[in-house]
Amino acid sequence: MLRTIFMIGLFAVAGLFVLRIVFGLFGVVLGVFGGLLGLAIKIAIVGALIYLVIRIFSPETARRMRERWSGTR
């Protein structure tokens, strides 16, 4: 009986250790993903602003860019 109680305690401690490692790595992965997502959003905003300026000052160039990347409609 003492052996059974000891094994349950050992498995509980091992489980807590594994959970700490898994969620620690999960937090790092989420942090990296969040950083990359923030960078992608900033790049998309800058690209959209550049495209808007080109579209205002040179509509023909904007049309050629749109045809080049998205195809003709």
PQR file of N, CA, C, O and H, with PARSE charges and radii, in Angstrom:
ATOM      1  N   MET A   1       0.818  -1.186   0.000 -0.4000 1.5000
ATOM      2  CA  MET A   1       0.000   0.000   0.000 -0.0000 2.0000
ATOM      3  C   MET A   1       0.868   1.258   0.000  0.5500 1.7000
ATOM      4  O   MET A   1       0.559   2.230  -0.690 -0.5500 1.4000
ATOM      5  N   LEU A   2       1.928   1.239   0.755 -0.4000 1.5000
ATOM      6  CA  LEU A   2       2.829   2.383   0.774 -0.0000 2.0000
ATOM      7  C   LEU A   2       3.491   2.571  -0.593  0.5500 1.7000
ATOM      8  O   LEU A   2       3.722   3.692  -1.048 -0.5500 1.4000
ATOM      9  H   LEU A   2       2.180   0.450   1.316  0.4000 1.0000
ATOM     10  N   ARG A   3       3.789   1.428  -1.233 -0.4000 1.5000
ATOM     11  CA  ARG A   3       4.382   1.475  -2.567 -0.0000 2.0000
ATOM     12  C   ARG A   3       3.420   2.118  -3.564  0.5500 1.7000
ATOM     13  O   ARG A   3       3.848   2.908  -4.405 -0.5500 1.4000
ATOM     14  H   ARG A   3       3.601   0.518  -0.863  0.4000 1.0000
ATOM     15  N   THR A   4       2.142   1.797  -3.486 -0.4000 1.5000
ATOM     16  CA  THR A   4       1.131   2.371  -4.383 -0.0000 2.0000
ATOM     17  C   THR A   4       1.016   3.879  -4.169  0.5500 1.7000
ATOM     18  O   THR A   4       0.955   4.634  -5.139 -0.5500 1.4000
ATOM     19  H   THR A   4       1.794   1.155  -2.803  0.4000 1.0000
ATOM     20  N   ILE A   5       0.985   4.314  -2.950 -0.4000 1.5000
ATOM     21  CA  ILE A   5       0.899   5.749  -2.654 -0.0000 2.0000
ATOM     22  C   ILE A   5       2.142   6.471  -3.178  0.5500 1.7000
ATOM     23  O   ILE A   5       2.046   7.565  -3.733 -0.5500 1.4000
ATOM     24  H   ILE A   5       1.035   3.701  -2.162  0.4000 1.0000
ATOM     25  N   PHE A   6       3.293   5.856  -2.998 -0.4000 1.5000
ATOM     26  CA  PHE A   6       4.540   6.441  -3.475 -0.0000 2.0000
ATOM     27  C   PHE A   6       4.528   6.562  -5.006  0.5500 1.7000
ATOM     28  O   PHE A   6       4.950   7.588  -5.540 -0.5500 1.4000
ATOM     29  H   PHE A   6       3.371   4.967  -2.548  0.4000 1.0000
ATOM     30  N   MET A   7       4.054   5.536  -5.714 -0.4000 1.5000
ATOM     31  CA  MET A   7       4.015   5.564  -7.183 -0.0000 2.0000
ATOM     32  C   MET A   7       3.023   6.630  -7.688  0.5500 1.7000
ATOM     33  O   MET A   7       3.302   7.317  -8.671 -0.5500 1.4000
ATOM     34  H   MET A   7       3.711   4.703  -5.279  0.4000 1.0000
ATOM     35  N   ILE A   8       1.882   6.764  -7.023 -0.4000 1.5000
ATOM     36  CA  ILE A   8       0.927   7.804  -7.415 -0.0000 2.0000
ATOM     37  C   ILE A   8       1.561   9.181  -7.239  0.5500 1.7000
ATOM     38  O   ILE A   8       1.420  10.040  -8.110 -0.5500 1.4000
ATOM     39  H   ILE A   8       1.656   6.207  -6.225  0.4000 1.0000
ATOM     40  N   GLY A   9       2.243   9.398  -6.146 -0.4000 1.5000
ATOM     41  CA  GLY A   9       2.931  10.672  -5.924 -0.0000 2.0000
ATOM     42  C   GLY A   9       4.018  10.915  -6.953  0.5500 1.7000
ATOM     43  O   GLY A   9       4.178  12.035  -7.439 -0.5500 1.4000
ATOM     44  H   GLY A   9       2.358   8.701  -5.439  0.4000 1.0000
ATOM     45  N   LEU A  10       4.768   9.868  -7.289 -0.4000 1.5000
ATOM     46  CA  LEU A  10       5.831   9.993  -8.289 -0.0000 2.0000
ATOM     47  C   LEU A  10       5.253  10.357  -9.658  0.5500 1.7000
ATOM     48  O   LEU A  10       5.785  11.223 -10.352 -0.5500 1.4000
ATOM     49  H   LEU A  10       4.638   8.958  -6.895  0.4000 1.0000
ATOM     50  N   PHE A  11       4.158   9.688 -10.042 -0.4000 1.5000
ATOM     51  CA  PHE A  11       3.522  10.019 -11.322 -0.0000 2.0000
ATOM     52  C   PHE A  11       2.949  11.439 -11.316  0.5500 1.7000
ATOM     53  O   PHE A  11       2.993  12.124 -12.338 -0.5500 1.4000
ATOM     54  H   PHE A  11       3.726   8.985  -9.477  0.4000 1.0000
ATOM     55  N   ALA A  12       2.422  11.881 -10.193 -0.4000 1.5000
ATOM     56  CA  ALA A  12       1.878  13.241 -10.099 -0.0000 2.0000
ATOM     57  C   ALA A  12       2.991  14.271 -10.266  0.5500 1.7000
ATOM     58  O   ALA A  12       2.825  15.253 -10.990 -0.5500 1.4000
ATOM     59  H   ALA A  12       2.386  11.324  -9.363  0.4000 1.0000
ATOM     60  N   VAL A  13       4.120  14.053  -9.604 -0.4000 1.5000
ATOM     61  CA  VAL A  13       5.247  14.980  -9.730 -0.0000 2.0000
ATOM     62  C   VAL A  13       5.795  14.967 -11.149  0.5500 1.7000
ATOM     63  O   VAL A  13       6.107  16.020 -11.706 -0.5500 1.4000
ATOM     64  H   VAL A  13       4.255  13.255  -9.016  0.4000 1.0000
ATOM     65  N   ALA A  14       5.916  13.764 -11.746 -0.4000 1.5000
ATOM     66  CA  ALA A  14       6.398  13.663 -13.130 -0.0000 2.0000
ATOM     67  C   ALA A  14       5.427  14.362 -14.087  0.5500 1.7000
ATOM     68  O   ALA A  14       5.851  15.028 -15.032 -0.5500 1.4000
ATOM     69  H   ALA A  14       5.663  12.909 -11.294  0.4000 1.0000
ATOM     70  N   GLY A  15       4.131  14.207 -13.839 -0.4000 1.5000
ATOM     71  CA  GLY A  15       3.134  14.872 -14.677 -0.0000 2.0000
ATOM     72  C   GLY A  15       3.224  16.386 -14.579  0.5500 1.7000
ATOM     73  O   GLY A  15       3.116  17.082 -15.588 -0.5500 1.4000
ATOM     74  H   GLY A  15       3.786  13.666 -13.071  0.4000 1.0000
ATOM     75  N   LEU A  16       3.417  16.894 -13.384 -0.4000 1.5000
ATOM     76  CA  LEU A  16       3.572  18.345 -13.217 -0.0000 2.0000
ATOM     77  C   LEU A  16       4.825  18.849 -13.916  0.5500 1.7000
ATOM     78  O   LEU A  16       4.814  19.920 -14.522 -0.5500 1.4000
ATOM     79  H   LEU A  16       3.504  16.329 -12.564  0.4000 1.0000
ATOM     80  N   PHE A  17       5.901  18.082 -13.834 -0.4000 1.5000
ATOM     81  CA  PHE A  17       7.147  18.450 -14.507 -0.0000 2.0000
ATOM     82  C   PHE A  17       6.945  18.503 -16.027  0.5500 1.7000
ATOM     83  O   PHE A  17       7.380  19.447 -16.686 -0.5500 1.4000
ATOM     84  H   PHE A  17       5.910  17.212 -13.342  0.4000 1.0000
ATOM     85  N   VAL A  18       6.279  17.477 -16.574 -0.4000 1.5000
ATOM     86  CA  VAL A  18       6.023  17.431 -18.019 -0.0000 2.0000
ATOM     87  C   VAL A  18       5.111  18.586 -18.438  0.5500 1.7000
ATOM     88  O   VAL A  18       5.351  19.218 -19.467 -0.5500 1.4000
ATOM     89  H   VAL A  18       5.926  16.709 -16.038  0.4000 1.0000
ATOM     90  N   LEU A  19       4.076  18.866 -17.656 -0.4000 1.5000
ATOM     91  CA  LEU A  19       3.172  19.981 -17.978 -0.0000 2.0000
ATOM     92  C   LEU A  19       3.914  21.310 -17.972  0.5500 1.7000
ATOM     93  O   LEU A  19       3.674  22.164 -18.825 -0.5500 1.4000
ATOM     94  H   LEU A  19       3.882  18.353 -16.820  0.4000 1.0000
ATOM     95  N   ARG A  20       4.806  21.483 -17.019 -0.4000 1.5000
ATOM     96  CA  ARG A  20       5.577  22.735 -16.951 -0.0000 2.0000
ATOM     97  C   ARG A  20       6.450  22.895 -18.190  0.5500 1.7000
ATOM     98  O   ARG A  20       6.548  23.990 -18.744 -0.5500 1.4000
ATOM     99  H   ARG A  20       5.001  20.790 -16.325  0.4000 1.0000
ATOM    100  N   ILE A  21       7.085  21.810 -18.628 -0.4000 1.5000
ATOM    101  CA  ILE A  21       7.923  21.870 -19.830 -0.0000 2.0000
ATOM    102  C   ILE A  21       7.074  22.149 -21.064  0.5500 1.7000
ATOM    103  O   ILE A  21       7.421  23.005 -21.878 -0.5500 1.4000
ATOM    104  H   ILE A  21       7.006  20.921 -18.178  0.4000 1.0000
ATOM    105  N   VAL A  22       5.957  21.426 -21.205 -0.4000 1.5000
ATOM    106  CA  VAL A  22       5.096  21.586 -22.393 -0.0000 2.0000
ATOM    107  C   VAL A  22       4.543  23.006 -22.472  0.5500 1.7000
ATOM    108  O   VAL A  22       4.614  23.639 -23.526 -0.5500 1.4000
ATOM    109  H   VAL A  22       5.675  20.731 -20.544  0.4000 1.0000
ATOM    110  N   PHE A  23       3.997  23.507 -21.380 -0.4000 1.5000
ATOM    111  CA  PHE A  23       3.417  24.842 -21.427 -0.0000 2.0000
ATOM    112  C   PHE A  23       4.479  25.925 -21.495  0.5500 1.7000
ATOM    113  O   PHE A  23       4.206  27.018 -21.990 -0.5500 1.4000
ATOM    114  H   PHE A  23       3.940  22.993 -20.524  0.4000 1.0000
ATOM    115  N   GLY A  24       5.670  25.652 -21.013 -0.4000 1.5000
ATOM    116  CA  GLY A  24       6.777  26.594 -21.173 -0.0000 2.0000
ATOM    117  C   GLY A  24       7.157  26.734 -22.640  0.5500 1.7000
ATOM    118  O   GLY A  24       7.351  27.845 -23.133 -0.5500 1.4000
ATOM    119  H   GLY A  24       5.892  24.764 -20.610  0.4000 1.0000
ATOM    120  N   LEU A  25       7.262  25.614 -23.332 -0.4000 1.5000
ATOM    121  CA  LEU A  25       7.565  25.658 -24.761 -0.0000 2.0000
ATOM    122  C   LEU A  25       6.406  26.255 -25.546  0.5500 1.7000
ATOM    123  O   LEU A  25       6.611  26.986 -26.515 -0.5500 1.4000
ATOM    124  H   LEU A  25       7.105  24.711 -22.932  0.4000 1.0000
ATOM    125  N   PHE A  26       5.181  25.938 -25.119 -0.4000 1.5000
ATOM    126  CA  PHE A  26       3.999  26.478 -25.782 -0.0000 2.0000
ATOM    127  C   PHE A  26       3.976  27.998 -25.683  0.5500 1.7000
ATOM    128  O   PHE A  26       3.598  28.680 -26.636 -0.5500 1.4000
ATOM    129  H   PHE A  26       5.014  25.344 -24.332  0.4000 1.0000
ATOM    130  N   GLY A  27       4.378  28.526 -24.540 -0.4000 1.5000
ATOM    131  CA  GLY A  27       4.439  29.976 -24.363 -0.0000 2.0000
ATOM    132  C   GLY A  27       5.473  30.609 -25.272  0.5500 1.7000
ATOM    133  O   GLY A  27       5.238  31.678 -25.835 -0.5500 1.4000
ATOM    134  H   GLY A  27       4.686  27.972 -23.766  0.4000 1.0000
ATOM    135  N   VAL A  28       6.621  29.952 -25.420 -0.4000 1.5000
ATOM    136  CA  VAL A  28       7.661  30.469 -26.322 -0.0000 2.0000
ATOM    137  C   VAL A  28       7.159  30.469 -27.753  0.5500 1.7000
ATOM    138  O   VAL A  28       7.360  31.440 -28.484 -0.5500 1.4000
ATOM    139  H   VAL A  28       6.812  29.083 -24.963  0.4000 1.0000
ATOM    140  N   VAL A  29       6.505  29.388 -28.160 -0.4000 1.5000
ATOM    141  CA  VAL A  29       5.983  29.302 -29.529 -0.0000 2.0000
ATOM    142  C   VAL A  29       4.935  30.381 -29.767  0.5500 1.7000
ATOM    143  O   VAL A  29       4.930  31.024 -30.817 -0.5500 1.4000
ATOM    144  H   VAL A  29       6.342  28.599 -27.567  0.4000 1.0000
ATOM    145  N   LEU A  30       4.053  30.582 -28.801 -0.4000 1.5000
ATOM    146  CA  LEU A  30       3.041  31.633 -28.948 -0.0000 2.0000
ATOM    147  C   LEU A  30       3.687  33.019 -29.011  0.5500 1.7000
ATOM    148  O   LEU A  30       3.229  33.883 -29.758 -0.5500 1.4000
ATOM    149  H   LEU A  30       4.058  30.060 -27.948  0.4000 1.0000
ATOM    150  N   GLY A  31       4.742  33.231 -28.234 -0.4000 1.5000
ATOM    151  CA  GLY A  31       5.448  34.510 -28.276 -0.0000 2.0000
ATOM    152  C   GLY A  31       6.074  34.773 -29.632  0.5500 1.7000
ATOM    153  O   GLY A  31       5.981  35.881 -30.158 -0.5500 1.4000
ATOM    154  H   GLY A  31       5.114  32.529 -27.626  0.4000 1.0000
ATOM    155  N   VAL A  32       6.712  33.760 -30.198 -0.4000 1.5000
ATOM    156  CA  VAL A  32       7.320  33.901 -31.529 -0.0000 2.0000
ATOM    157  C   VAL A  32       6.237  34.145 -32.573  0.5500 1.7000
ATOM    158  O   VAL A  32       6.379  35.013 -33.434 -0.5500 1.4000
ATOM    159  H   VAL A  32       6.789  32.859 -29.770  0.4000 1.0000
ATOM    160  N   PHE A  33       5.148  33.372 -32.492 -0.4000 1.5000
ATOM    161  CA  PHE A  33       4.048  33.547 -33.441 -0.0000 2.0000
ATOM    162  C   PHE A  33       3.446  34.945 -33.343  0.5500 1.7000
ATOM    163  O   PHE A  33       3.152  35.564 -34.366 -0.5500 1.4000
ATOM    164  H   PHE A  33       5.032  32.667 -31.792  0.4000 1.0000
ATOM    165  N   GLY A  34       3.261  35.443 -32.132 -0.4000 1.5000
ATOM    166  CA  GLY A  34       2.715  36.793 -31.951 -0.0000 2.0000
ATOM    167  C   GLY A  34       3.644  37.853 -32.512  0.5500 1.7000
ATOM    168  O   GLY A  34       3.193  38.814 -33.135 -0.5500 1.4000
ATOM    169  H   GLY A  34       3.500  34.940 -31.302  0.4000 1.0000
ATOM    170  N   GLY A  35       4.944  37.681 -32.291 -0.4000 1.5000
ATOM    171  CA  GLY A  35       5.915  38.636 -32.836 -0.0000 2.0000
ATOM    172  C   GLY A  35       5.908  38.653 -34.353  0.5500 1.7000
ATOM    173  O   GLY A  35       5.940  39.718 -34.969 -0.5500 1.4000
ATOM    174  H   GLY A  35       5.311  36.901 -31.784  0.4000 1.0000
ATOM    175  N   LEU A  36       5.864  37.460 -34.959 -0.4000 1.5000
ATOM    176  CA  LEU A  36       5.820  37.387 -36.422 -0.0000 2.0000
ATOM    177  C   LEU A  36       4.515  37.946 -36.979  0.5500 1.7000
ATOM    178  O   LEU A  36       4.504  38.590 -38.028 -0.5500 1.4000
ATOM    179  H   LEU A  36       5.838  36.595 -34.459  0.4000 1.0000
ATOM    180  N   LEU A  37       3.429  37.700 -36.280 -0.4000 1.5000
ATOM    181  CA  LEU A  37       2.139  38.242 -36.715 -0.0000 2.0000
ATOM    182  C   LEU A  37       2.144  39.769 -36.657  0.5500 1.7000
ATOM    183  O   LEU A  37       1.644  40.428 -37.569 -0.5500 1.4000
ATOM    184  H   LEU A  37       3.437  37.177 -35.428  0.4000 1.0000
ATOM    185  N   GLY A  38       2.706  40.328 -35.594 -0.4000 1.5000
ATOM    186  CA  GLY A  38       2.810  41.785 -35.490 -0.0000 2.0000
ATOM    187  C   GLY A  38       3.663  42.372 -36.596  0.5500 1.7000
ATOM    188  O   GLY A  38       3.318  43.407 -37.167 -0.5500 1.4000
ATOM    189  H   GLY A  38       3.113  39.793 -34.853  0.4000 1.0000
ATOM    190  N   LEU A  39       4.786  41.711 -36.907 -0.4000 1.5000
ATOM    191  CA  LEU A  39       5.652  42.167 -37.994 -0.0000 2.0000
ATOM    192  C   LEU A  39       4.931  42.098 -39.340  0.5500 1.7000
ATOM    193  O   LEU A  39       5.047  43.016 -40.153 -0.5500 1.4000
ATOM    194  H   LEU A  39       5.066  40.870 -36.443  0.4000 1.0000
ATOM    195  N   ALA A  40       4.192  41.021 -39.578 -0.4000 1.5000
ATOM    196  CA  ALA A  40       3.455  40.877 -40.836 -0.0000 2.0000
ATOM    197  C   ALA A  40       2.384  41.960 -40.979  0.5500 1.7000
ATOM    198  O   ALA A  40       2.175  42.485 -42.072 -0.5500 1.4000
ATOM    199  H   ALA A  40       4.098  40.276 -38.918  0.4000 1.0000
ATOM    200  N   ILE A  41       1.714  42.293 -39.888 -0.4000 1.5000
ATOM    201  CA  ILE A  41       0.690  43.340 -39.941 -0.0000 2.0000
ATOM    202  C   ILE A  41       1.315  44.690 -40.261  0.5500 1.7000
ATOM    203  O   ILE A  41       0.766  45.457 -41.052 -0.5500 1.4000
ATOM    204  H   ILE A  41       1.884  41.866 -39.000  0.4000 1.0000
ATOM    205  N   LYS A  42       2.473  44.986 -39.644 -0.4000 1.5000
ATOM    206  CA  LYS A  42       3.152  46.257 -39.924 -0.0000 2.0000
ATOM    207  C   LYS A  42       3.581  46.332 -41.387  0.5500 1.7000
ATOM    208  O   LYS A  42       3.418  47.372 -42.025 -0.5500 1.4000
ATOM    209  H   LYS A  42       2.919  44.363 -39.002  0.4000 1.0000
ATOM    210  N   ILE A  43       4.128  45.243 -41.923 -0.4000 1.5000
ATOM    211  CA  ILE A  43       4.549  45.220 -43.327 -0.0000 2.0000
ATOM    212  C   ILE A  43       3.347  45.400 -44.247  0.5500 1.7000
ATOM    213  O   ILE A  43       3.431  46.120 -45.242 -0.5500 1.4000
ATOM    214  H   ILE A  43       4.261  44.398 -41.405  0.4000 1.0000
ATOM    215  N   ALA A  44       2.222  44.749 -43.920 -0.4000 1.5000
ATOM    216  CA  ALA A  44       1.016  44.886 -44.741 -0.0000 2.0000
ATOM    217  C   ALA A  44       0.491  46.322 -44.727  0.5500 1.7000
ATOM    218  O   ALA A  44       0.038  46.822 -45.757 -0.5500 1.4000
ATOM    219  H   ALA A  44       2.153  44.165 -43.112  0.4000 1.0000
ATOM    220  N   ILE A  45       0.546  46.980 -43.587 -0.4000 1.5000
ATOM    221  CA  ILE A  45       0.071  48.367 -43.492 -0.0000 2.0000
ATOM    222  C   ILE A  45       0.964  49.287 -44.320  0.5500 1.7000
ATOM    223  O   ILE A  45       0.465  50.145 -45.048 -0.5500 1.4000
ATOM    224  H   ILE A  45       0.914  46.574 -42.751  0.4000 1.0000
ATOM    225  N   VAL A  46       2.286  49.111 -44.213 -0.4000 1.5000
ATOM    226  CA  VAL A  46       3.209  49.941 -44.995 -0.0000 2.0000
ATOM    227  C   VAL A  46       2.996  49.698 -46.487  0.5500 1.7000
ATOM    228  O   VAL A  46       2.974  50.647 -47.270 -0.5500 1.4000
ATOM    229  H   VAL A  46       2.692  48.414 -43.622  0.4000 1.0000
ATOM    230  N   GLY A  47       2.838  48.426 -46.890 -0.4000 1.5000
ATOM    231  CA  GLY A  47       2.588  48.110 -48.299 -0.0000 2.0000
ATOM    232  C   GLY A  47       1.289  48.720 -48.801  0.5500 1.7000
ATOM    233  O   GLY A  47       1.228  49.222 -49.923 -0.5500 1.4000
ATOM    234  H   GLY A  47       2.855  47.655 -46.254  0.4000 1.0000
ATOM    235  N   ALA A  48       0.251  48.679 -47.972 -0.4000 1.5000
ATOM    236  CA  ALA A  48      -1.029  49.263 -48.366 -0.0000 2.0000
ATOM    237  C   ALA A  48      -0.914  50.784 -48.512  0.5500 1.7000
ATOM    238  O   ALA A  48      -1.497  51.362 -49.429 -0.5500 1.4000
ATOM    239  H   ALA A  48       0.301  48.272 -47.060  0.4000 1.0000
ATOM    240  N   LEU A  49      -0.176  51.425 -47.626 -0.4000 1.5000
ATOM    241  CA  LEU A  49       0.010  52.876 -47.741 -0.0000 2.0000
ATOM    242  C   LEU A  49       0.795  53.239 -49.002  0.5500 1.7000
ATOM    243  O   LEU A  49       0.457  54.208 -49.682 -0.5500 1.4000
ATOM    244  H   LEU A  49       0.298  50.955 -46.881  0.4000 1.0000
ATOM    245  N   ILE A  50       1.836  52.473 -49.315 -0.4000 1.5000
ATOM    246  CA  ILE A  50       2.613  52.729 -50.536 -0.0000 2.0000
ATOM    247  C   ILE A  50       1.725  52.537 -51.766  0.5500 1.7000
ATOM    248  O   ILE A  50       1.762  53.347 -52.692 -0.5500 1.4000
ATOM    249  H   ILE A  50       2.110  51.687 -48.762  0.4000 1.0000
ATOM    250  N   TYR A  51       0.926  51.466 -51.774 -0.4000 1.5000
ATOM    251  CA  TYR A  51       0.029  51.224 -52.898 -0.0000 2.0000
ATOM    252  C   TYR A  51      -1.003  52.343 -53.027  0.5500 1.7000
ATOM    253  O   TYR A  51      -1.332  52.754 -54.140 -0.5500 1.4000
ATOM    254  H   TYR A  51       0.896  50.808 -51.022  0.4000 1.0000
ATOM    255  N   LEU A  52      -1.514  52.836 -51.908 -0.4000 1.5000
ATOM    256  CA  LEU A  52      -2.490  53.922 -51.937 -0.0000 2.0000
ATOM    257  C   LEU A  52      -1.886  55.176 -52.557  0.5500 1.7000
ATOM    258  O   LEU A  52      -2.527  55.843 -53.368 -0.5500 1.4000
ATOM    259  H   LEU A  52      -1.247  52.502 -51.004  0.4000 1.0000
ATOM    260  N   VAL A  53      -0.651  55.496 -52.175 -0.4000 1.5000
ATOM    261  CA  VAL A  53       0.020  56.669 -52.736 -0.0000 2.0000
ATOM    262  C   VAL A  53       0.232  56.480 -54.240  0.5500 1.7000
ATOM    263  O   VAL A  53       0.005  57.405 -55.021 -0.5500 1.4000
ATOM    264  H   VAL A  53      -0.129  54.954 -51.516  0.4000 1.0000
ATOM    265  N   ILE A  54       0.663  55.289 -54.644 -0.4000 1.5000
ATOM    266  CA  ILE A  54       0.860  55.028 -56.079 -0.0000 2.0000
ATOM    267  C   ILE A  54      -0.472  55.120 -56.812  0.5500 1.7000
ATOM    268  O   ILE A  54      -0.538  55.653 -57.919 -0.5500 1.4000
ATOM    269  H   ILE A  54       0.848  54.538 -54.010  0.4000 1.0000
ATOM    270  N   ARG A  55      -1.532  54.602 -56.198 -0.4000 1.5000
ATOM    271  CA  ARG A  55      -2.835  54.633 -56.845 -0.0000 2.0000
ATOM    272  C   ARG A  55      -3.360  56.059 -57.014  0.5500 1.7000
ATOM    273  O   ARG A  55      -4.040  56.360 -57.995 -0.5500 1.4000
ATOM    274  H   ARG A  55      -1.478  54.169 -55.298  0.4000 1.0000
ATOM    275  N   ILE A  56      -3.046  56.927 -56.063 -0.4000 1.5000
ATOM    276  CA  ILE A  56      -3.500  58.315 -56.155 -0.0000 2.0000
ATOM    277  C   ILE A  56      -2.699  59.079 -57.205  0.5500 1.7000
ATOM    278  O   ILE A  56      -3.275  59.798 -58.022 -0.5500 1.4000
ATOM    279  H   ILE A  56      -2.494  56.682 -55.266  0.4000 1.0000
ATOM    280  N   PHE A  57      -1.373  58.928 -57.190 -0.4000 1.5000
ATOM    281  CA  PHE A  57      -0.527  59.735 -58.058 -0.0000 2.0000
ATOM    282  C   PHE A  57      -0.258  59.103 -59.425  0.5500 1.7000
ATOM    283  O   PHE A  57       0.102  59.817 -60.360 -0.5500 1.4000
ATOM    284  H   PHE A  57      -0.906  58.345 -56.526  0.4000 1.0000
ATOM    285  N   SER A  58      -0.422  57.801 -59.565 -0.4000 1.5000
ATOM    286  CA  SER A  58      -0.176  57.140 -60.844 -0.0000 2.0000
ATOM    287  C   SER A  58      -1.114  55.938 -60.992  0.5500 1.7000
ATOM    288  O   SER A  58      -0.710  54.799 -60.756 -0.5500 1.4000
ATOM    289  H   SER A  58      -0.715  57.221 -58.805  0.4000 1.0000
ATOM    290  N   PRO A  59      -2.355  56.191 -61.381 -0.5600 1.5000
ATOM    291  CA  PRO A  59      -3.331  55.107 -61.481  0.2800 2.0000
ATOM    292  C   PRO A  59      -2.927  54.021 -62.489  0.5500 1.7000
ATOM    293  O   PRO A  59      -3.235  52.845 -62.294 -0.5500 1.4000
ATOM    294  N   GLU A  60      -2.240  54.418 -63.557 -0.4000 1.5000
ATOM    295  CA  GLU A  60      -1.822  53.436 -64.564 -0.0000 2.0000
ATOM    296  C   GLU A  60      -0.812  52.453 -63.984  0.5500 1.7000
ATOM    297  O   GLU A  60      -0.887  51.254 -64.252 -0.5500 1.4000
ATOM    298  H   GLU A  60      -1.990  55.373 -63.715  0.4000 1.0000
ATOM    299  N   THR A  61       0.118  52.949 -63.203 -0.4000 1.5000
ATOM    300  CA  THR A  61       1.097  52.071 -62.561 -0.0000 2.0000
ATOM    301  C   THR A  61       0.404  51.143 -61.573  0.5500 1.7000
ATOM    302  O   THR A  61       0.758  49.968 -61.482 -0.5500 1.4000
ATOM    303  H   THR A  61       0.179  53.923 -62.985  0.4000 1.0000
ATOM    304  N   ALA A  62      -0.570  51.647 -60.837 -0.4000 1.5000
ATOM    305  CA  ALA A  62      -1.316  50.823 -59.891 -0.0000 2.0000
ATOM    306  C   ALA A  62      -2.079  49.729 -60.622  0.5500 1.7000
ATOM    307  O   ALA A  62      -2.157  48.597 -60.143 -0.5500 1.4000
ATOM    308  H   ALA A  62      -0.857  52.602 -60.910  0.4000 1.0000
ATOM    309  N   ARG A  63      -2.646  50.065 -61.789 -0.4000 1.5000
ATOM    310  CA  ARG A  63      -3.370  49.057 -62.574 -0.0000 2.0000
ATOM    311  C   ARG A  63      -2.422  47.964 -63.053  0.5500 1.7000
ATOM    312  O   ARG A  63      -2.761  46.782 -62.994 -0.5500 1.4000
ATOM    313  H   ARG A  63      -2.583  50.984 -62.178  0.4000 1.0000
ATOM    314  N   ARG A  64      -1.226  48.350 -63.531 -0.4000 1.5000
ATOM    315  CA  ARG A  64      -0.245  47.356 -63.974 -0.0000 2.0000
ATOM    316  C   ARG A  64       0.222  46.481 -62.823  0.5500 1.7000
ATOM    317  O   ARG A  64       0.412  45.277 -62.997 -0.5500 1.4000
ATOM    318  H   ARG A  64      -0.950  49.310 -63.578  0.4000 1.0000
ATOM    319  N   MET A  65       0.408  47.071 -61.651 -0.4000 1.5000
ATOM    320  CA  MET A  65       0.802  46.276 -60.482 -0.0000 2.0000
ATOM    321  C   MET A  65      -0.288  45.275 -60.115  0.5500 1.7000
ATOM    322  O   MET A  65       0.000  44.115 -59.821 -0.5500 1.4000
ATOM    323  H   MET A  65       0.254  48.049 -61.510  0.4000 1.0000
ATOM    324  N   ARG A  66      -1.531  45.723 -60.134 -0.4000 1.5000
ATOM    325  CA  ARG A  66      -2.649  44.845 -59.793 -0.0000 2.0000
ATOM    326  C   ARG A  66      -2.757  43.702 -60.790  0.5500 1.7000
ATOM    327  O   ARG A  66      -2.997  42.561 -60.397 -0.5500 1.4000
ATOM    328  H   ARG A  66      -1.766  46.666 -60.373  0.4000 1.0000
ATOM    329  N   GLU A  67      -2.581  43.995 -62.090 -0.4000 1.5000
ATOM    330  CA  GLU A  67      -2.630  42.948 -63.106 -0.0000 2.0000
ATOM    331  C   GLU A  67      -1.468  41.966 -62.959  0.5500 1.7000
ATOM    332  O   GLU A  67      -1.629  40.767 -63.187 -0.5500 1.4000
ATOM    333  H   GLU A  67      -2.385  44.923 -62.409  0.4000 1.0000
ATOM    334  N   ARG A  68      -0.328  42.465 -62.588 -0.4000 1.5000
ATOM    335  CA  ARG A  68       0.855  41.615 -62.464 -0.0000 2.0000
ATOM    336  C   ARG A  68       0.697  40.595 -61.334  0.5500 1.7000
ATOM    337  O   ARG A  68       1.044  39.427 -61.505 -0.5500 1.4000
ATOM    338  H   ARG A  68      -0.197  43.439 -62.403  0.4000 1.0000
ATOM    339  N   TRP A  69       0.178  41.025 -60.183 -0.4000 1.5000
ATOM    340  CA  TRP A  69       0.101  40.132 -59.021 -0.0000 2.0000
ATOM    341  C   TRP A  69      -1.205  39.383 -58.890  0.5500 1.7000
ATOM    342  O   TRP A  69      -1.215  38.268 -58.368 -0.5500 1.4000
ATOM    343  H   TRP A  69      -0.104  41.975 -60.043  0.4000 1.0000
ATOM    344  N   SER A  70      -2.311  39.954 -59.347 -0.4000 1.5000
ATOM    345  CA  SER A  70      -3.582  39.260 -59.157 -0.0000 2.0000
ATOM    346  C   SER A  70      -4.214  38.810 -60.466  0.5500 1.7000
ATOM    347  O   SER A  70      -5.248  38.142 -60.442 -0.5500 1.4000
ATOM    348  H   SER A  70      -2.302  40.859 -59.772  0.4000 1.0000
ATOM    349  N   GLY A  71      -3.637  39.147 -61.585 -0.4000 1.5000
ATOM    350  CA  GLY A  71      -4.196  38.747 -62.872 -0.0000 2.0000
ATOM    351  C   GLY A  71      -5.248  39.719 -63.344  0.5500 1.7000
ATOM    352  O   GLY A  71      -5.724  40.563 -62.586 -0.5500 1.4000
ATOM    353  H   GLY A  71      -2.797  39.690 -61.604  0.4000 1.0000
ATOM    354  N   THR A  72      -5.608  39.586 -64.622 -0.4000 1.5000
ATOM    355  CA  THR A  72      -6.632  40.475 -65.183 -0.0000 2.0000
ATOM    356  C   THR A  72      -8.011  39.991 -64.765  0.5500 1.7000
ATOM    357  O   THR A  72      -8.218  38.802 -64.519 -0.5500 1.4000
ATOM    358  H   THR A  72      -5.221  38.900 -65.237  0.4000 1.0000
ATOM    359  N   ARG A  73      -8.938  40.910 -64.690 -0.4000 1.5000
ATOM    360  CA  ARG A  73     -10.306  40.553 -64.291 -0.0000 2.0000
ATOM    361  C   ARG A  73     -11.218  40.639 -65.470  0.5500 1.7000
ATOM    362  O   ARG A  73     -12.414  40.377 -65.346 -0.5500 1.4000
ATOM    363  H   ARG A  73      -8.771  41.875 -64.890  0.4000 1.0000
TER
END
